[in-house]
């Protein structure tokens, strides 16, 4: 009985174990580098935020804080890491409009004087119109948040 025909049309010798290992390593190294670059650039965080943040999330404080944690670190409003930001919600604000104080945390692996908690800026969130204003770079004067 004859062997089934090969689709490539070439008769090659079977690959050795060494060739298989080299081929797999040459494939894994660029994939690992690409994964590292995607994580360092924050593209993975932004993609996850776009997939999970919806119109309903504007009324969920936890989802709102996580969304703004990603936004303010990726649009240049702060150079701090996401985990070094502290968002303080004012409990006396009306439910449709919320002020979020963005503070710089100095504990754990976050650098800085541990006895201070500097205020960076305030976010004024209108949940009904889904708009945000900030006093970033202009304390006390609110303007549209940079995209």
C-alpha positions, 0 to 999 in steps of 0.5 A: 500500500502506498503512502498518502500524498503530501499536500506540499508536493515536496518530499522532505526528510522528517524534522529532527527533535532539534529542528522542532525545538529551534522552530518553537523557540524562534516562535516563542521569543517574539511572542514574549517580547510582543506581550511585554511591549503590549503590557508596558505600553498599557494597551492591554489595560485600555483594551480591557477598559473599552470592553468592560466599561459601558453606559451602565458603569457610569452609575457604579462607583467601583467601575467608574473609579477603575475606568478613570484610573486607566484614563488618567494614567494613559492620557498624561494627567499623571505619571504615577502608576495606577496602583499609586492613585487614590480616588476619594468620593464625596458621599454628600454629592447628589447621585447623578453628579459626583466629585472624585478627588484624585490623590497620590498615595505613598505607601507600599511600593509607591514612592514618596513621603509616607506622611503626605497624601497630595491632592493631584486634581478633582474630577467632576462627573455628570453621570446622566450626560456621561461627561467629565470635567477636571481642574487638572493644571487649573486648580478650582477652574473646571474644564473638559477632561483631555482625551 
